[in-house]
Amino acid sequence: MKNRAAMRERDVILDSINEGVFTIDRDWRITSFNQAAERITGISREDSLGRFCSEVFHANVCENDCALRKTFETGKPVVNATAHIVDNKGLTIPIRISTAILKDKNGDVIGGVETFQDLSQIEQLRKELQSRHTFEDIVGRSPAMMRLFEMVPLIAESSSTVLIEGPSGTGKELFARAIHNLSPRKRKRFVAVNCAALPDTLLESEFFGYKAGAFTDAKKDKIGRFTLAHGGTIFLDEIGDISPALQVRLLRVLQEREIEPLGATEPVKVDVRVVAATNKDLGRLVQKGQFREDLYYRIRVIHLVLPPLKNRREDIPLLVDHIIAKYNRLQGKNIAGISLEAVTRLMGYDFPGNIREVENIIEQAFVLCGGDIIELHHLPPEIRPAAISSTDEIGIMNMRAMERCLITETLRRYDGNRKRTARDLGIDISTLYRKIRALNIETPAKDGRGRRR
């Protein structure tokens, strides 16, 4: 009688929990199953009790990577592991799992308990965010990136030459490919040439090709990159590094739309859309006489400037999620995400290598991370802070740092306009003023209405 009353009391407690909870005995048979577990799996408590847990859940980890089995073997709980189960309708449901060992009053192991949370809605929201803030593999939600996302489809429709400027690692080739993929030329080739990777003599033959006998080792004709890109797009990366002599030849190609392979006697017409890119300030090089002015204006018909990552820090968490998903696919891992402390440190870092550096950091973290969450200690030493004894101090410091960074970036984005900043952040303007004072935030010289403070 006492046991039955205790079981009823236990069920009442378990049913009050919003997450799915079930317990098993040492033989892996389910001994309790709460209402949330019934709701998530679609299987009733009566149908689950006494059955092996693998028969009820049909999870992708049951055979090889069971979280409860890991807990029994190591004696340590598993926290926030991710998996997929199949419900009674055959639908796959993403879940987050935590496990622990059950012991009797003598300390003997009598079974295990697992809690699980349905991540379907979270996954759906993540997909919506990704579709809203991802454009041809380019990720961003900052106003600067959203403006670029709006411009690229319009640019793609034309055949005008495009110059993309931006620091190394900002994704210039991704934008060039997006322009090609959205254009009427998308069925033809996209041909990329790194102008800084080859000496001038080789670069000229790469551009235009040559005829057999044009020089000693020219045994047969070689097709140049412009010919390969006929009908499509040629991407001239690091165009600021080409010599004055090659600038003259390139200018003629852009003017006449024809090339002359080395050793040829007749020019060859080419139909190519040119997208050029550089990490240099070409306007300044023109002023110094290091880049031809006529060529500059010929390639700068449409001008895109990509911002460095330090000017769009609000994109960093989105980028990190995107890269984690990419490496989960490539490496067959199932890392759920990144800790608050780690992402806060990333948001406070200037990233001289921009997106390329973020990707390298996350790739290293994947190698070092043996669990489900990328933690602060998985990041490179130059990004990690000096050791702090209290974990509470770390959490408070990081939350303040993230809040300070977010408010600073939003103020900068709206040129110091407090009203628009507060609206974007979803807080009252009086709260914004209080946080600016409390966090010692340096505000822009202008208030966003064209007046100085």
Number of C-alpha atoms within 10 A of each C-alpha: 6 7 8 9 10 11 13 12 12 13 15 13 11 20 17 11 14 14 21 23 23 25 22 24 17 12 12 17 18 23 19 21 23 24 23 22 26 19 14 19 22 15 18 15 17 11 11 21 18 16 16 16 20 17 11 19 18 17 21 15 15 18 10 8 12 14 22 25 17 15 18 18 9 10 13 13 18 19 17 18 18 19 21 20 22 18 19 15 9 10 11 16 18 20 21 17 22 19 25 21 19 17 12 9 6 6 8 10 15 13 21 23 20 20 22 23 20 21 16 13 10 11 14 11 12 14 13 12 13 19 12 13 20 19 19 14 14 16 25 24 21 18 14 15 19 16 11 16 21 11 13 19 16 12 19 20 14 12 17 16 20 23 27 23 21 18 19 19 19 22 20 25 18 14 23 26 21 20 25 28 20 16 20 15 20 17 11 15 17 22 18 18 19 14 24 15 12 13 11 17 9 11 20 22 17 19 23 23 23 22 18 15 14 15 11 7 8 13 11 11 15 16 16 20 21 27 22 20 21 19 19 24 29 26 27 22 23 20 23 21 18 19 15 14 10 15 19 13 15 19 17 14 18 18 10 11 16 20 23 18 24 19 15 15 9 10 12 13 15 19 15 24 24 21 28 26 26 20 20 16 12 20 15 11 15 15 11 10 11 16 21 20 14 13 18 18 13 17 21 18 11 14 15 18 16 19 16 20 22 17 14 19 24 19 18 23 16 19 22 21 17 17 19 24 16 14 17 14 11 9 11 9 15 17 19 19 15 20 12 16 21 19 21 23 17 22 21 17 15 14 18 15 16 18 21 14 15 20 20 13 17 22 18 14 21 22 10 14 17 12 16 18 20 24 18 21 15 19 22 12 10 8 17 16 11 8 8 9 8 8 10 10 11 15 14 12 14 19 15 15 17 20 15 19 19 16 21 18 20 23 24 17 18 18 19 23 19 20 17 17 24 19 12 13 13 10 12 12 16 12 10 19 13 11 15 16 10 11 14 10 15 11 17 16 12 14 17 20 11 11 8 10 10
